[in-house]
Amino acid sequence: MLTENHSETDVVPLAYSPDAAAKASGRSRTRIYRAIGNRELTARKDGKRTLIERSELIRWIKAMPVMGEAAAA
């Protein structure tokens, strides 16, 4: 699967660490952990590692309130 920021040799991650999820979403690491704690964002555990699925991160962002023209439609 190619996106505008990835070439054929790049691998699009299936899951992110909280730090990588923060970078990918433009939110802070603290906000990611708060969303997990508030059950707004679902995370998985693999031993000590916390993983956030790409699709879950997208779902969380899309669940945020919409502002501007799209909100009026």
mmCIF file as Biopython writes it, N, C-alpha, C and O atoms, coordinates in Angstrom:
data_model
#
loop_
_atom_site.group_PDB
_atom_site.id
_atom_site.type_symbol
_atom_site.label_atom_id
_atom_site.label_alt_id
_atom_site.label_comp_id
_atom_site.label_asym_id
_atom_site.label_entity_id
_atom_site.label_seq_id
_atom_site.pdbx_PDB_ins_code
_atom_site.Cartn_x
_atom_site.Cartn_y
_atom_site.Cartn_z
_atom_site.occupancy
_atom_site.B_iso_or_equiv
_atom_site.auth_seq_id
_atom_site.auth_asym_id
_atom_site.pdbx_PDB_model_num
ATOM 1   N N  . MET A ? 1  ? 0.842   -1.170 0.000  1.0 0.0 1  A 1 
ATOM 2   C CA . MET A ? 1  ? 0.000   0.000  0.000  1.0 0.0 1  A 1 
ATOM 3   C C  . MET A ? 1  ? 0.889   1.235  0.000  1.0 0.0 1  A 1 
ATOM 4   O O  . MET A ? 1  ? 1.756   1.377  0.862  1.0 0.0 1  A 1 
ATOM 5   N N  . LEU A ? 2  ? 0.682   2.116  -0.949 1.0 0.0 2  A 1 
ATOM 6   C CA . LEU A ? 2  ? 1.487   3.321  -1.045 1.0 0.0 2  A 1 
ATOM 7   C C  . LEU A ? 2  ? 0.671   4.526  -0.611 1.0 0.0 2  A 1 
ATOM 8   O O  . LEU A ? 2  ? -0.520  4.619  -0.906 1.0 0.0 2  A 1 
ATOM 9   N N  . THR A ? 3  ? 1.305   5.428  0.075  1.0 0.0 3  A 1 
ATOM 10  C CA . THR A ? 3  ? 0.684   6.698  0.409  1.0 0.0 3  A 1 
ATOM 11  C C  . THR A ? 3  ? 1.570   7.786  -0.162 1.0 0.0 3  A 1 
ATOM 12  O O  . THR A ? 3  ? 2.657   7.506  -0.667 1.0 0.0 3  A 1 
ATOM 13  N N  . GLU A ? 4  ? 1.116   9.014  -0.087 1.0 0.0 4  A 1 
ATOM 14  C CA . GLU A ? 4  ? 1.888   10.096 -0.689 1.0 0.0 4  A 1 
ATOM 15  C C  . GLU A ? 4  ? 3.244   10.290 -0.030 1.0 0.0 4  A 1 
ATOM 16  O O  . GLU A ? 4  ? 4.145   10.856 -0.649 1.0 0.0 4  A 1 
ATOM 17  N N  . ASN A ? 5  ? 3.418   9.834  1.216  1.0 0.0 5  A 1 
ATOM 18  C CA . ASN A ? 5  ? 4.689   10.015 1.913  1.0 0.0 5  A 1 
ATOM 19  C C  . ASN A ? 5  ? 5.562   8.763  1.920  1.0 0.0 5  A 1 
ATOM 20  O O  . ASN A ? 5  ? 6.641   8.774  2.514  1.0 0.0 5  A 1 
ATOM 21  N N  . HIS A ? 6  ? 5.122   7.694  1.277  1.0 0.0 6  A 1 
ATOM 22  C CA . HIS A ? 6  ? 5.860   6.440  1.315  1.0 0.0 6  A 1 
ATOM 23  C C  . HIS A ? 6  ? 6.178   5.965  -0.103 1.0 0.0 6  A 1 
ATOM 24  O O  . HIS A ? 6  ? 5.344   6.059  -1.003 1.0 0.0 6  A 1 
ATOM 25  N N  . SER A ? 7  ? 7.389   5.457  -0.286 1.0 0.0 7  A 1 
ATOM 26  C CA . SER A ? 7  ? 7.756   4.882  -1.570 1.0 0.0 7  A 1 
ATOM 27  C C  . SER A ? 7  ? 7.489   3.382  -1.533 1.0 0.0 7  A 1 
ATOM 28  O O  . SER A ? 7  ? 7.046   2.857  -0.512 1.0 0.0 7  A 1 
ATOM 29  N N  . GLU A ? 8  ? 7.754   2.694  -2.634 1.0 0.0 8  A 1 
ATOM 30  C CA . GLU A ? 8  ? 7.506   1.256  -2.719 1.0 0.0 8  A 1 
ATOM 31  C C  . GLU A ? 8  ? 8.298   0.455  -1.692 1.0 0.0 8  A 1 
ATOM 32  O O  . GLU A ? 8  ? 7.842   -0.606 -1.266 1.0 0.0 8  A 1 
ATOM 33  N N  . THR A ? 9  ? 9.472   0.934  -1.284 1.0 0.0 9  A 1 
ATOM 34  C CA . THR A ? 9  ? 10.310  0.180  -0.355 1.0 0.0 9  A 1 
ATOM 35  C C  . THR A ? 9  ? 9.983   0.470  1.115  1.0 0.0 9  A 1 
ATOM 36  O O  . THR A ? 9  ? 10.448  -0.244 2.004  1.0 0.0 9  A 1 
ATOM 37  N N  . ASP A ? 10 ? 9.191   1.506  1.371  1.0 0.0 10 A 1 
ATOM 38  C CA . ASP A ? 10 ? 8.801   1.825  2.744  1.0 0.0 10 A 1 
ATOM 39  C C  . ASP A ? 10 ? 7.715   0.874  3.225  1.0 0.0 10 A 1 
ATOM 40  O O  . ASP A ? 10 ? 6.879   0.424  2.441  1.0 0.0 10 A 1 
ATOM 41  N N  . VAL A ? 11 ? 7.732   0.578  4.498  1.0 0.0 11 A 1 
ATOM 42  C CA . VAL A ? 11 ? 6.701   -0.246 5.109  1.0 0.0 11 A 1 
ATOM 43  C C  . VAL A ? 11 ? 5.823   0.664  5.959  1.0 0.0 11 A 1 
ATOM 44  O O  . VAL A ? 11 ? 6.324   1.379  6.828  1.0 0.0 11 A 1 
ATOM 45  N N  . VAL A ? 12 ? 4.521   0.639  5.714  1.0 0.0 12 A 1 
ATOM 46  C CA . VAL A ? 12 ? 3.590   1.420  6.515  1.0 0.0 12 A 1 
ATOM 47  C C  . VAL A ? 12 ? 3.318   0.617  7.783  1.0 0.0 12 A 1 
ATOM 48  O O  . VAL A ? 12 ? 2.886   -0.532 7.691  1.0 0.0 12 A 1 
ATOM 49  N N  . PRO A ? 13 ? 3.560   1.188  8.968  1.0 0.0 13 A 1 
ATOM 50  C CA . PRO A ? 13 ? 3.396   0.420  10.201 1.0 0.0 13 A 1 
ATOM 51  C C  . PRO A ? 13 ? 1.946   0.015  10.450 1.0 0.0 13 A 1 
ATOM 52  O O  . PRO A ? 13 ? 1.020   0.768  10.149 1.0 0.0 13 A 1 
ATOM 53  N N  . LEU A ? 14 ? 1.764   -1.174 10.999 1.0 0.0 14 A 1 
ATOM 54  C CA . LEU A ? 14 ? 0.442   -1.640 11.402 1.0 0.0 14 A 1 
ATOM 55  C C  . LEU A ? 14 ? 0.087   -1.098 12.781 1.0 0.0 14 A 1 
ATOM 56  O O  . LEU A ? 14 ? -1.089  -0.928 13.101 1.0 0.0 14 A 1 
ATOM 57  N N  . ALA A ? 15 ? 1.109   -0.826 13.602 1.0 0.0 15 A 1 
ATOM 58  C CA . ALA A ? 15 ? 0.902   -0.330 14.958 1.0 0.0 15 A 1 
ATOM 59  C C  . ALA A ? 15 ? 2.042   0.603  15.333 1.0 0.0 15 A 1 
ATOM 60  O O  . ALA A ? 15 ? 3.147   0.524  14.796 1.0 0.0 15 A 1 
ATOM 61  N N  . TYR A ? 16 ? 1.737   1.490  16.274 1.0 0.0 16 A 1 
ATOM 62  C CA . TYR A ? 16 ? 2.697   2.487  16.721 1.0 0.0 16 A 1 
ATOM 63  C C  . TYR A ? 16 ? 2.933   2.378  18.219 1.0 0.0 16 A 1 
ATOM 64  O O  . TYR A ? 16 ? 2.039   1.978  18.965 1.0 0.0 16 A 1 
ATOM 65  N N  . SER A ? 17 ? 4.114   2.727  18.654 1.0 0.0 17 A 1 
ATOM 66  C CA . SER A ? 17 ? 4.367   2.958  20.082 1.0 0.0 17 A 1 
ATOM 67  C C  . SER A ? 17 ? 3.655   4.264  20.428 1.0 0.0 17 A 1 
ATOM 68  O O  . SER A ? 17 ? 3.315   5.022  19.520 1.0 0.0 17 A 1 
ATOM 69  N N  . PRO A ? 18 ? 3.421   4.550  21.693 1.0 0.0 18 A 1 
ATOM 70  C CA . PRO A ? 18 ? 2.806   5.839  22.039 1.0 0.0 18 A 1 
ATOM 71  C C  . PRO A ? 18 ? 3.592   7.046  21.509 1.0 0.0 18 A 1 
ATOM 72  O O  . PRO A ? 18 ? 2.992   8.032  21.083 1.0 0.0 18 A 1 
ATOM 73  N N  . ASP A ? 19 ? 4.921   6.974  21.533 1.0 0.0 19 A 1 
ATOM 74  C CA . ASP A ? 19 ? 5.732   8.072  20.995 1.0 0.0 19 A 1 
ATOM 75  C C  . ASP A ? 19 ? 5.500   8.244  19.494 1.0 0.0 19 A 1 
ATOM 76  O O  . ASP A ? 19 ? 5.324   9.364  19.014 1.0 0.0 19 A 1 
ATOM 77  N N  . ALA A ? 20 ? 5.501   7.137  18.759 1.0 0.0 20 A 1 
ATOM 78  C CA . ALA A ? 20 ? 5.281   7.197  17.313 1.0 0.0 20 A 1 
ATOM 79  C C  . ALA A ? 20 ? 3.846   7.608  17.000 1.0 0.0 20 A 1 
ATOM 80  O O  . ALA A ? 20 ? 3.610   8.324  16.026 1.0 0.0 20 A 1 
ATOM 81  N N  . ALA A ? 21 ? 2.884   7.167  17.809 1.0 0.0 21 A 1 
ATOM 82  C CA . ALA A ? 21 ? 1.484   7.570  17.621 1.0 0.0 21 A 1 
ATOM 83  C C  . ALA A ? 21 ? 1.338   9.072  17.825 1.0 0.0 21 A 1 
ATOM 84  O O  . ALA A ? 21 ? 0.577   9.730  17.116 1.0 0.0 21 A 1 
ATOM 85  N N  . ALA A ? 22 ? 2.066   9.607  18.793 1.0 0.0 22 A 1 
ATOM 86  C CA . ALA A ? 22 ? 2.046   11.052 19.032 1.0 0.0 22 A 1 
ATOM 87  C C  . ALA A ? 22 ? 2.576   11.794 17.816 1.0 0.0 22 A 1 
ATOM 88  O O  . ALA A ? 22 ? 1.974   12.773 17.375 1.0 0.0 22 A 1 
ATOM 89  N N  . LYS A ? 23 ? 3.693   11.340 17.272 1.0 0.0 23 A 1 
ATOM 90  C CA . LYS A ? 23 ? 4.260   11.976 16.076 1.0 0.0 23 A 1 
ATOM 91  C C  . LYS A ? 23 ? 3.320   11.856 14.893 1.0 0.0 23 A 1 
ATOM 92  O O  . LYS A ? 23 ? 3.097   12.832 14.178 1.0 0.0 23 A 1 
ATOM 93  N N  . ALA A ? 24 ? 2.764   10.667 14.676 1.0 0.0 24 A 1 
ATOM 94  C CA . ALA A ? 24 ? 1.895   10.423 13.524 1.0 0.0 24 A 1 
ATOM 95  C C  . ALA A ? 24 ? 0.611   11.244 13.595 1.0 0.0 24 A 1 
ATOM 96  O O  . ALA A ? 24 ? 0.087   11.675 12.568 1.0 0.0 24 A 1 
ATOM 97  N N  . SER A ? 25 ? 0.106   11.460 14.806 1.0 0.0 25 A 1 
ATOM 98  C CA . SER A ? 25 ? -1.176  12.158 14.961 1.0 0.0 25 A 1 
ATOM 99  C C  . SER A ? 25 ? -1.032  13.655 15.211 1.0 0.0 25 A 1 
ATOM 100 O O  . SER A ? 25 ? -2.005  14.401 15.102 1.0 0.0 25 A 1 
ATOM 101 N N  . GLY A ? 26 ? 0.162   14.090 15.543 1.0 0.0 26 A 1 
ATOM 102 C CA . GLY A ? 26 ? 0.363   15.498 15.868 1.0 0.0 26 A 1 
ATOM 103 C C  . GLY A ? 26 ? -0.093  15.845 17.276 1.0 0.0 26 A 1 
ATOM 104 O O  . GLY A ? 26 ? -0.219  17.023 17.612 1.0 0.0 26 A 1 
ATOM 105 N N  . ARG A ? 27 ? -0.339  14.849 18.093 1.0 0.0 27 A 1 
ATOM 106 C CA . ARG A ? 27 ? -0.742  15.031 19.486 1.0 0.0 27 A 1 
ATOM 107 C C  . ARG A ? 27 ? 0.477   14.771 20.368 1.0 0.0 27 A 1 
ATOM 108 O O  . ARG A ? 27 ? 1.477   14.232 19.894 1.0 0.0 27 A 1 
ATOM 109 N N  . SER A ? 28 ? 0.406   15.139 21.616 1.0 0.0 28 A 1 
ATOM 110 C CA . SER A ? 28 ? 1.535   14.910 22.510 1.0 0.0 28 A 1 
ATOM 111 C C  . SER A ? 28 ? 1.500   13.486 23.061 1.0 0.0 28 A 1 
ATOM 112 O O  . SER A ? 28 ? 0.468   12.815 23.039 1.0 0.0 28 A 1 
ATOM 113 N N  . ARG A ? 29 ? 2.639   13.053 23.547 1.0 0.0 29 A 1 
ATOM 114 C CA . ARG A ? 29 ? 2.740   11.729 24.185 1.0 0.0 29 A 1 
ATOM 115 C C  . ARG A ? 29 ? 1.813   11.670 25.398 1.0 0.0 29 A 1 
ATOM 116 O O  . ARG A ? 29 ? 1.164   10.653 25.641 1.0 0.0 29 A 1 
ATOM 117 N N  . THR A ? 30 ? 1.757   12.756 26.149 1.0 0.0 30 A 1 
ATOM 118 C CA . THR A ? 30 ? 0.878   12.835 27.314 1.0 0.0 30 A 1 
ATOM 119 C C  . THR A ? 30 ? -0.578  12.680 26.902 1.0 0.0 30 A 1 
ATOM 120 O O  . THR A ? 30 ? -1.342  11.978 27.564 1.0 0.0 30 A 1 
ATOM 121 N N  . ARG A ? 31 ? -0.964  13.330 25.812 1.0 0.0 31 A 1 
ATOM 122 C CA . ARG A ? 31 ? -2.349  13.240 25.328 1.0 0.0 31 A 1 
ATOM 123 C C  . ARG A ? 31 ? -2.682  11.819 24.883 1.0 0.0 31 A 1 
ATOM 124 O O  . ARG A ? 31 ? -3.800  11.350 25.099 1.0 0.0 31 A 1 
ATOM 125 N N  . ILE A ? 32 ? -1.731  11.135 24.269 1.0 0.0 32 A 1 
ATOM 126 C CA . ILE A ? 32 ? -1.942  9.741  23.853 1.0 0.0 32 A 1 
ATOM 127 C C  . ILE A ? 32 ? -2.185  8.875  25.086 1.0 0.0 32 A 1 
ATOM 128 O O  . ILE A ? 32 ? -3.140  8.099  25.120 1.0 0.0 32 A 1 
ATOM 129 N N  . TYR A ? 33 ? -1.336  9.002  26.091 1.0 0.0 33 A 1 
ATOM 130 C CA . TYR A ? 33 ? -1.506  8.201  27.305 1.0 0.0 33 A 1 
ATOM 131 C C  . TYR A ? 33 ? -2.803  8.559  28.033 1.0 0.0 33 A 1 
ATOM 132 O O  . TYR A ? 33 ? -3.455  7.682  28.600 1.0 0.0 33 A 1 
ATOM 133 N N  . ARG A ? 34 ? -3.181  9.832  28.022 1.0 0.0 34 A 1 
ATOM 134 C CA . ARG A ? 34 ? -4.439  10.233 28.666 1.0 0.0 34 A 1 
ATOM 135 C C  . ARG A ? 34 ? -5.625  9.616  27.921 1.0 0.0 34 A 1 
ATOM 136 O O  . ARG A ? 34 ? -6.578  9.157  28.550 1.0 0.0 34 A 1 
ATOM 137 N N  . ALA A ? 35 ? -5.574  9.603  26.596 1.0 0.0 35 A 1 
ATOM 138 C CA . ALA A ? 35 ? -6.647  9.000  25.795 1.0 0.0 35 A 1 
ATOM 139 C C  . ALA A ? 35 ? -6.753  7.503  26.065 1.0 0.0 35 A 1 
ATOM 140 O O  . ALA A ? 35 ? -7.856  6.959  26.109 1.0 0.0 35 A 1 
ATOM 141 N N  . ILE A ? 36 ? -5.624  6.838  26.243 1.0 0.0 36 A 1 
ATOM 142 C CA . ILE A ? 36 ? -5.634  5.407  26.579 1.0 0.0 36 A 1 
ATOM 143 C C  . ILE A ? 36 ? -6.257  5.225  27.962 1.0 0.0 36 A 1 
ATOM 144 O O  . ILE A ? 36 ? -7.116  4.363  28.151 1.0 0.0 36 A 1 
ATOM 145 N N  . GLY A ? 37 ? -5.828  6.026  28.916 1.0 0.0 37 A 1 
ATOM 146 C CA . GLY A ? 37 ? -6.343  5.936  30.279 1.0 0.0 37 A 1 
ATOM 147 C C  . GLY A ? 37 ? -7.831  6.232  30.385 1.0 0.0 37 A 1 
ATOM 148 O O  . GLY A ? 37 ? -8.528  5.643  31.211 1.0 0.0 37 A 1 
ATOM 149 N N  . ASN A ? 38 ? -8.323  7.149  29.543 1.0 0.0 38 A 1 
ATOM 150 C CA . ASN A ? 38 ? -9.744  7.513  29.524 1.0 0.0 38 A 1 
ATOM 151 C C  . ASN A ? 38 ? -10.574 6.592  28.635 1.0 0.0 38 A 1 
ATOM 152 O O  . ASN A ? 38 ? -11.778 6.783  28.470 1.0 0.0 38 A 1 
ATOM 153 N N  . ARG A ? 39 ? -9.916  5.606  28.076 1.0 0.0 39 A 1 
ATOM 154 C CA . ARG A ? 39 ? -10.564 4.636  27.168 1.0 0.0 39 A 1 
ATOM 155 C C  . ARG A ? 39 ? -11.125 5.280  25.901 1.0 0.0 39 A 1 
ATOM 156 O O  . ARG A ? 39 ? -12.081 4.775  25.313 1.0 0.0 39 A 1 
ATOM 157 N N  . GLU A ? 40 ? -10.529 6.387  25.488 1.0 0.0 40 A 1 
ATOM 158 C CA . GLU A ? 40 ? -10.875 7.015  24.211 1.0 0.0 40 A 1 
ATOM 159 C C  . GLU A ? 40 ? -10.121 6.321  23.081 1.0 0.0 40 A 1 
ATOM 160 O O  . GLU A ? 40 ? -10.593 6.254  21.946 1.0 0.0 40 A 1 
ATOM 161 N N  . LEU A ? 41 ? -8.947  5.811  23.415 1.0 0.0 41 A 1 
ATOM 162 C CA . LEU A ? 41 ? -8.031  5.197  22.459 1.0 0.0 41 A 1 
ATOM 163 C C  . LEU A ? 41 ? -7.658  3.824  22.980 1.0 0.0 41 A 1 
ATOM 164 O O  . LEU A ? 41 ? -7.212  3.683  24.119 1.0 0.0 41 A 1 
ATOM 165 N N  . THR A ? 42 ? -7.842  2.813  22.148 1.0 0.0 42 A 1 
ATOM 166 C CA . THR A ? 42 ? -7.547  1.439  22.549 1.0 0.0 42 A 1 
ATOM 167 C C  . THR A ? 42 ? -6.095  1.107  22.228 1.0 0.0 42 A 1 
ATOM 168 O O  . THR A ? 42 ? -5.619  1.361  21.122 1.0 0.0 42 A 1 
ATOM 169 N N  . ALA A ? 43 ? -5.408  0.545  23.196 1.0 0.0 43 A 1 
ATOM 170 C CA . ALA A ? 43 ? -4.018  0.115  23.007 1.0 0.0 43 A 1 
ATOM 171 C C  . ALA A ? 43 ? -3.922  -1.369 23.318 1.0 0.0 43 A 1 
ATOM 172 O O  . ALA A ? 43 ? -4.766  -1.924 24.022 1.0 0.0 43 A 1 
ATOM 173 N N  . ARG A ? 44 ? -2.903  -1.997 22.795 1.0 0.0 44 A 1 
ATOM 174 C CA . ARG A ? 44 ? -2.632  -3.411 23.049 1.0 0.0 44 A 1 
ATOM 175 C C  . ARG A ? 44 ? -1.285  -3.524 23.750 1.0 0.0 44 A 1 
ATOM 176 O O  . ARG A ? 44 ? -0.431  -2.648 23.614 1.0 0.0 44 A 1 
ATOM 177 N N  . LYS A ? 45 ? -1.104  -4.580 24.483 1.0 0.0 45 A 1 
ATOM 178 C CA . LYS A ? 45 ? 0.160   -4.822 25.181 1.0 0.0 45 A 1 
ATOM 179 C C  . LYS A ? 45 ? 0.838   -6.058 24.603 1.0 0.0 45 A 1 
ATOM 180 O O  . LYS A ? 45 ? 0.195   -7.077 24.351 1.0 0.0 45 A 1 
ATOM 181 N N  . ASP A ? 46 ? 2.129   -5.952 24.401 1.0 0.0 46 A 1 
ATOM 182 C CA . ASP A ? 46 ? 2.978   -7.080 24.021 1.0 0.0 46 A 1 
ATOM 183 C C  . ASP A ? 46 ? 4.127   -7.057 25.019 1.0 0.0 46 A 1 
ATOM 184 O O  . ASP A ? 46 ? 5.122   -6.358 24.826 1.0 0.0 46 A 1 
ATOM 185 N N  . GLY A ? 47 ? 3.975   -7.830 26.087 1.0 0.0 47 A 1 
ATOM 186 C CA . GLY A ? 47 ? 4.937   -7.730 27.182 1.0 0.0 47 A 1 
ATOM 187 C C  . GLY A ? 47 ? 4.831   -6.352 27.792 1.0 0.0 47 A 1 
ATOM 188 O O  . GLY A ? 47 ? 3.749   -5.935 28.204 1.0 0.0 47 A 1 
ATOM 189 N N  . LYS A ? 48 ? 5.934   -5.645 27.853 1.0 0.0 48 A 1 
ATOM 190 C CA . LYS A ? 48 ? 5.937   -4.292 28.406 1.0 0.0 48 A 1 
ATOM 191 C C  . LYS A ? 48 ? 5.577   -3.231 27.369 1.0 0.0 48 A 1 
ATOM 192 O O  . LYS A ? 48 ? 5.265   -2.092 27.717 1.0 0.0 48 A 1 
ATOM 193 N N  . ARG A ? 49 ? 5.621   -3.610 26.102 1.0 0.0 49 A 1 
ATOM 194 C CA . ARG A ? 49 ? 5.366   -2.631 25.036 1.0 0.0 49 A 1 
ATOM 195 C C  . ARG A ? 49 ? 3.887   -2.332 24.882 1.0 0.0 49 A 1 
ATOM 196 O O  . ARG A ? 49 ? 3.046   -3.228 24.950 1.0 0.0 49 A 1 
ATOM 197 N N  . THR A ? 50 ? 3.588   -1.075 24.678 1.0 0.0 50 A 1 
ATOM 198 C CA . THR A ? 50 ? 2.233   -0.621 24.370 1.0 0.0 50 A 1 
ATOM 199 C C  . THR A ? 50 ? 2.184   -0.338 22.880 1.0 0.0 50 A 1 
ATOM 200 O O  . THR A ? 50 ? 3.045   0.356  22.339 1.0 0.0 50 A 1 
ATOM 201 N N  . LEU A ? 51 ? 1.171   -0.879 22.225 1.0 0.0 51 A 1 
ATOM 202 C CA . LEU A ? 51 ? 1.013   -0.687 20.784 1.0 0.0 51 A 1 
ATOM 203 C C  . LEU A ? 51 ? -0.366  -0.125 20.485 1.0 0.0 51 A 1 
ATOM 204 O O  . LEU A ? 51 ? -1.360  -0.530 21.088 1.0 0.0 51 A 1 
ATOM 205 N N  . ILE A ? 52 ? -0.414  0.800  19.558 1.0 0.0 52 A 1 
ATOM 206 C CA . ILE A ? 52 ? -1.667  1.391  19.106 1.0 0.0 52 A 1 
ATOM 207 C C  . ILE A ? 52 ? -1.783  1.100  17.616 1.0 0.0 52 A 1 
ATOM 208 O O  . ILE A ? 52 ? -0.941  1.519  16.820 1.0 0.0 52 A 1 
ATOM 209 N N  . GLU A ? 53 ? -2.836  0.377  17.250 1.0 0.0 53 A 1 
ATOM 210 C CA . GLU A ? 53 ? -3.032  0.033  15.845 1.0 0.0 53 A 1 
ATOM 211 C C  . GLU A ? 53 ? -3.297  1.292  15.029 1.0 0.0 53 A 1 
ATOM 212 O O  . GLU A ? 53 ? -3.956  2.224  15.490 1.0 0.0 53 A 1 
ATOM 213 N N  . ARG A ? 54 ? -2.771  1.300  13.810 1.0 0.0 54 A 1 
ATOM 214 C CA . ARG A ? 54 ? -2.941  2.436  12.906 1.0 0.0 54 A 1 
ATOM 215 C C  . ARG A ? 54 ? -4.422  2.764  12.722 1.0 0.0 54 A 1 
ATOM 216 O O  . ARG A ? 54 ? -4.815  3.929  12.785 1.0 0.0 54 A 1 
ATOM 217 N N  . SER A ? 55 ? -5.239  1.741  12.496 1.0 0.0 55 A 1 
ATOM 218 C CA . SER A ? 55 ? -6.675  1.959  12.270 1.0 0.0 55 A 1 
ATOM 219 C C  . SER A ? 55 ? -7.343  2.550  13.512 1.0 0.0 55 A 1 
ATOM 220 O O  . SER A ? 55 ? -8.274  3.346  13.386 1.0 0.0 55 A 1 
ATOM 221 N N  . GLU A ? 56 ? -6.890  2.180  14.693 1.0 0.0 56 A 1 
ATOM 222 C CA . GLU A ? 56 ? -7.450  2.720  15.935 1.0 0.0 56 A 1 
ATOM 223 C C  . GLU A ? 56 ? -7.060  4.182  16.092 1.0 0.0 56 A 1 
ATOM 224 O O  . GLU A ? 56 ? -7.872  4.990  16.542 1.0 0.0 56 A 1 
ATOM 225 N N  . LEU A ? 57 ? -5.847  4.531  15.732 1.0 0.0 57 A 1 
ATOM 226 C CA . LEU A ? 57 ? -5.403  5.918  15.800 1.0 0.0 57 A 1 
ATOM 227 C C  . LEU A ? 57 ? -6.237  6.779  14.842 1.0 0.0 57 A 1 
ATOM 228 O O  . LEU A ? 57 ? -6.642  7.888  15.190 1.0 0.0 57 A 1 
ATOM 229 N N  . ILE A ? 58 ? -6.485  6.267  13.654 1.0 0.0 58 A 1 
ATOM 230 C CA . ILE A ? 58 ? -7.320  6.985  12.681 1.0 0.0 58 A 1 
ATOM 231 C C  . ILE A ? 58 ? -8.743  7.133  13.221 1.0 0.0 58 A 1 
ATOM 232 O O  . ILE A ? 58 ? -9.334  8.207  13.114 1.0 0.0 58 A 1 
ATOM 233 N N  . ARG A ? 59 ? -9.299  6.066  13.798 1.0 0.0 59 A 1 
ATOM 234 C CA . ARG A ? 59 ? -10.657 6.107  14.344 1.0 0.0 59 A 1 
ATOM 235 C C  . ARG A ? 59 ? -10.763 7.173  15.432 1.0 0.0 59 A 1 
ATOM 236 O O  . ARG A ? 59 ? -11.721 7.946  15.469 1.0 0.0 59 A 1 
ATOM 237 N N  . TRP A ? 60 ? -9.759  7.204  16.320 1.0 0.0 60 A 1 
ATOM 238 C CA . TRP A ? 60 ? -9.743  8.164  17.418 1.0 0.0 60 A 1 
ATOM 239 C C  . TRP A ? 60 ? -9.742  9.604  16.895 1.0 0.0 60 A 1 
ATOM 240 O O  . TRP A ? 60 ? -10.482 10.454 17.390 1.0 0.0 60 A 1 
ATOM 241 N N  . ILE A ? 61 ? -8.917  9.861  15.904 1.0 0.0 61 A 1 
ATOM 242 C CA . ILE A ? 61 ? -8.843  11.207 15.329 1.0 0.0 61 A 1 
ATOM 243 C C  . ILE A ? 61 ? -10.167 11.571 14.665 1.0 0.0 61 A 1 
ATOM 244 O O  . ILE A ? 61 ? -10.648 12.694 14.820 1.0 0.0 61 A 1 
ATOM 245 N N  . LYS A ? 62 ? -10.754 10.639 13.930 1.0 0.0 62 A 1 
ATOM 246 C CA . LYS A ? 62 ? -12.027 10.910 13.255 1.0 0.0 62 A 1 
ATOM 247 C C  . LYS A ? 62 ? -13.178 11.096 14.236 1.0 0.0 62 A 1 
ATOM 248 O O  . LYS A ? 62 ? -14.194 11.692 13.878 1.0 0.0 62 A 1 
ATOM 249 N N  . ALA A ? 63 ? -13.043 10.602 15.461 1.0 0.0 63 A 1 
ATOM 250 C CA . ALA A ? 63 ? -14.081 10.757 16.476 1.0 0.0 63 A 1 
ATOM 251 C C  . ALA A ? 63 ? -14.016 12.120 17.163 1.0 0.0 63 A 1 
ATOM 252 O O  . ALA A ? 63 ? -14.924 12.480 17.913 1.0 0.0 63 A 1 
ATOM 253 N N  . MET A ? 64 ? -12.954 12.874 16.913 1.0 0.0 64 A 1 
ATOM 254 C CA . MET A ? 64 ? -12.819 14.200 17.511 1.0 0.0 64 A 1 
ATOM 255 C C  . MET A ? 64 ? -13.826 15.150 16.861 1.0 0.0 64 A 1 
ATOM 256 O O  . MET A ? 64 ? -14.207 14.952 15.707 1.0 0.0 64 A 1 
ATOM 257 N N  . PRO A ? 65 ? -14.259 16.177 17.591 1.0 0.0 65 A 1 
ATOM 258 C CA . PRO A ? 65 ? -15.233 17.129 17.042 1.0 0.0 65 A 1 
ATOM 259 C C  . PRO A ? 65 ? -14.714 17.792 15.765 1.0 0.0 65 A 1 
ATOM 260 O O  . PRO A ? 65 ? -13.520 18.055 15.626 1.0 0.0 65 A 1 
ATOM 261 N N  . VAL A ? 66 ? -15.621 18.049 14.856 1.0 0.0 66 A 1 
ATOM 262 C CA . VAL A ? 66 ? -15.312 18.700 13.576 1.0 0.0 66 A 1 
ATOM 263 C C  . VAL A ? 66 ? -15.629 20.177 13.707 1.0 0.0 66 A 1 
ATOM 264 O O  . VAL A ? 66 ? -16.649 20.556 14.283 1.0 0.0 66 A 1 
ATOM 265 N N  . MET A ? 67 ? -14.741 21.014 13.165 1.0 0.0 67 A 1 
ATOM 266 C CA . MET A ? 67 ? -14.954 22.458 13.176 1.0 0.0 67 A 1 
ATOM 267 C C  . MET A ? 67 ? -14.940 22.971 11.741 1.0 0.0 67 A 1 
ATOM 268 O O  . MET A ? 67 ? -14.374 22.326 10.858 1.0 0.0 67 A 1 
ATOM 269 N N  . GLY A ? 68 ? -15.545 24.099 11.507 1.0 0.0 68 A 1 
ATOM 270 C CA . GLY A ? 68 ? -15.497 24.708 10.202 1.0 0.0 68 A 1 
ATOM 271 C C  . GLY A ? 68 ? -16.601 24.246 9.277  1.0 0.0 68 A 1 
ATOM 272 O O  . GLY A ? 68 ? -17.663 23.825 9.736  1.0 0.0 68 A 1 
ATOM 273 N N  . GLU A ? 69 ? -16.362 24.320 7.978  1.0 0.0 69 A 1 
ATOM 274 C CA . GLU A ? 69 ? -17.358 24.011 6.957  1.0 0.0 69 A 1 
ATOM 275 C C  . GLU A ? 69 ? -17.906 22.586 7.051  1.0 0.0 69 A 1 
ATOM 276 O O  . GLU A ? 69 ? -19.111 22.373 6.916  1.0 0.0 69 A 1 
ATOM 277 N N  . ALA A ? 70 ? -17.028 21.619 7.282  1.0 0.0 70 A 1 
ATOM 278 C CA . ALA A ? 70 ? -17.470 20.220 7.338  1.0 0.0 70 A 1 
ATOM 279 C C  . ALA A ? 70 ? -18.465 20.000 8.471  1.0 0.0 70 A 1 
ATOM 280 O O  . ALA A ? 70 ? -19.330 19.130 8.363  1.0 0.0 70 A 1 
ATOM 281 N N  . ALA A ? 71 ? -18.365 20.755 9.541  1.0 0.0 71 A 1 
ATOM 282 C CA . ALA A ? 71 ? -19.257 20.599 10.680 1.0 0.0 71 A 1 
ATOM 283 C C  . ALA A ? 71 ? -20.669 21.060 10.346 1.0 0.0 71 A 1 
ATOM 284 O O  . ALA A ? 71 ? -21.641 20.528 10.883 1.0 0.0 71 A 1 
ATOM 285 N N  . ALA A ? 72 ? -20.785 22.040 9.468  1.0 0.0 72 A 1 
ATOM 286 C CA . ALA A ? 72 ? -22.087 22.578 9.095  1.0 0.0 72 A 1 
ATOM 287 C C  . ALA A ? 72 ? -22.842 21.660 8.132  1.0 0.0 72 A 1 
ATOM 288 O O  . ALA A ? 72 ? -24.067 21.733 8.040  1.0 0.0 72 A 1 
ATOM 289 N N  . ALA A ? 73 ? -22.126 20.810 7.425  1.0 0.0 73 A 1 
ATOM 290 C CA . ALA A ? 73 ? -22.768 19.953 6.408  1.0 0.0 73 A 1 
ATOM 291 C C  . ALA A ? 73 ? -23.592 18.840 6.997  1.0 0.0 73 A 1 
ATOM 292 O O  . ALA A ? 73 ? -24.182 18.051 6.259  1.0 0.0 73 A 1 
#
